[in-house]
């Protein structure tokens, strides 16, 4: 009898499993994503939580350096996001200056379980990594 109950639980749990590729682009975007851009005189990092509600919260670190000297700026942003076909639009503002709203729209070129590639009309590309537990 115990084994029959165990078999039923295993079978029924498989019925609710959704294939990742069947999820909409918006559903796949929900979660924590990290972006890093390193150049000869800068290192910028951004970690964003895309919520199901369409809200976004980001931690941003911008570092600049030259001749052995540098500075870093840390701040948070909050705002909203939405997907239309394959375009991602984010409207955000730094929490220290909520009136400085920034809007950006990019194409979602690729979105897998652990990588997102964004681009704009000027061929600028960003590769984001999904943060997993």
Backbone torsions as a table, in degrees:
resi	resn	phi	psi	omega
1	UNK	NA	-41.4	178.9
2	UNK	-61.0	-42.1	-178.2
3	UNK	-67.7	-32.9	177.3
4	UNK	-65.7	-41.0	177.4
5	UNK	-64.4	-41.9	179.3
6	UNK	-63.2	-42.2	178.2
7	UNK	-62.5	-42.7	179.8
8	UNK	-62.7	-41.7	179.2
9	UNK	-63.5	-45.1	179.7
10	UNK	-62.7	-44.9	-179.4
11	UNK	-64.5	-46.9	-178.3
12	UNK	-68.1	-34.0	179.1
13	UNK	-67.0	-30.1	177.0
14	UNK	-70.2	-23.3	-178.5
15	UNK	-70.0	-26.7	-177.3
16	UNK	-94.9	-1.4	-178.9
17	UNK	-71.8	127.8	178.6
18	UNK	-105.8	131.2	176.8
19	UNK	-67.5	134.6	-177.2
20	UNK	-55.1	-39.7	-177.4
21	UNK	-69.6	-15.5	177.9
22	UNK	-83.3	-13.5	179.3
23	UNK	-74.4	150.0	176.7
24	UNK	-69.6	163.7	178.2
25	UNK	-57.3	-42.0	-180.0
26	UNK	-64.2	-41.5	179.4
27	UNK	-65.3	-35.9	179.4
28	UNK	-72.9	-25.2	-179.0
29	UNK	-75.7	-26.4	-177.4
30	UNK	-59.1	129.5	179.4
31	UNK	138.8	-167.9	-178.2
32	UNK	-103.3	128.0	-179.3
33	UNK	-124.2	146.0	-177.8
34	UNK	-125.3	136.5	177.3
35	UNK	-128.1	139.4	178.2
36	UNK	-138.4	133.5	178.4
37	UNK	-130.3	117.3	-178.4
38	UNK	-119.4	127.3	175.8
39	UNK	-125.1	-172.6	-177.9
40	UNK	-69.6	-24.9	-178.2
41	UNK	-127.6	14.5	179.5
42	UNK	-155.6	161.3	170.3
43	UNK	-148.1	111.7	180.0
44	UNK	-112.4	136.6	178.4
45	UNK	-133.4	144.7	178.8
46	UNK	-145.6	129.2	176.0
47	UNK	-121.8	122.1	-174.2
48	UNK	-123.9	139.5	172.6
49	UNK	-102.5	112.1	174.9
50	UNK	-92.2	112.7	-176.7
51	UNK	-91.9	154.2	178.0
52	UNK	-58.7	-29.2	-177.4
53	UNK	-72.4	-6.8	-176.3
54	UNK	90.9	6.6	176.7
55	UNK	-92.1	156.4	178.6
56	UNK	-137.8	141.6	174.9
57	UNK	-133.1	131.0	-177.0
58	UNK	-130.2	145.6	168.6
59	UNK	-106.5	127.4	-174.4
60	UNK	-122.6	135.4	173.4
61	UNK	-128.4	124.1	177.8
62	UNK	-122.1	119.9	-179.3
63	UNK	-120.8	137.3	175.1
64	UNK	-129.6	144.3	-179.2
65	UNK	-152.8	150.7	177.3
66	UNK	-160.8	142.2	176.9
67	UNK	52.9	37.4	178.1
68	UNK	81.4	-0.2	179.3
69	UNK	-115.3	153.0	179.4
70	UNK	-164.1	173.2	174.9
71	UNK	-146.6	159.8	179.4
72	UNK	-134.6	147.4	179.2
73	UNK	-127.9	126.9	178.8
74	UNK	-115.9	135.5	174.0
75	UNK	-158.5	171.5	178.0
76	UNK	-116.2	151.2	172.7
77	UNK	-127.2	153.8	174.2
78	UNK	-136.8	156.5	179.5
79	UNK	171.6	-146.9	-177.7
80	UNK	-138.1	161.6	178.4
81	UNK	-140.6	156.6	173.6
82	UNK	-155.4	154.7	178.3
83	UNK	-116.1	131.9	171.7
84	UNK	-127.0	112.7	-173.4
85	UNK	57.6	-102.8	176.9
86	UNK	-119.8	15.0	178.3
87	UNK	-100.9	129.9	176.2
88	UNK	-102.6	125.6	176.1
89	UNK	-116.9	128.5	178.1
90	UNK	-122.2	132.6	174.2
91	UNK	-119.5	115.9	-175.2
92	UNK	-142.3	162.7	177.0
93	UNK	-147.1	147.1	175.8
94	UNK	-65.1	143.1	-179.0
95	UNK	-65.6	-25.0	179.0
96	UNK	-79.1	-14.7	179.4
97	UNK	-145.9	72.9	-174.8
98	UNK	-61.4	-14.7	178.7
99	UNK	-84.1	-9.3	179.4
100	UNK	-93.2	69.4	-176.0
101	UNK	-75.7	134.2	178.0
102	UNK	-121.7	131.2	179.3
103	UNK	-117.2	131.1	175.6
104	UNK	-136.5	140.4	179.4
105	UNK	-125.7	129.4	-179.0
106	UNK	-136.5	161.4	173.8
107	UNK	-88.9	138.8	173.2
108	UNK	-91.4	100.5	-177.7
109	UNK	-78.3	-33.2	-177.7
110	UNK	-152.7	138.7	176.4
111	UNK	-146.1	104.1	177.2
112	UNK	-109.9	-173.8	-179.4
113	UNK	-64.5	-22.7	-177.6
114	UNK	-134.2	6.2	179.2
115	UNK	-146.2	141.1	177.0
116	UNK	-131.5	129.4	177.2
117	UNK	-115.2	122.7	-178.9
118	UNK	-114.2	147.2	176.1
119	UNK	-144.7	160.5	175.4
120	UNK	-120.9	-177.4	-176.0
121	UNK	-67.6	-16.8	177.9
122	UNK	-94.4	17.3	178.1
123	UNK	65.5	19.0	173.5
124	UNK	-75.4	132.4	-177.9
125	UNK	-122.6	142.5	173.3
126	UNK	-126.2	135.9	176.6
127	UNK	-112.6	116.3	-179.3
128	UNK	-104.4	148.0	177.7
129	UNK	-114.6	138.4	176.7
130	UNK	-75.2	134.0	177.5
131	UNK	-89.4	122.3	-179.7
132	UNK	-112.8	156.9	-179.7
133	UNK	-70.8	NA	NA
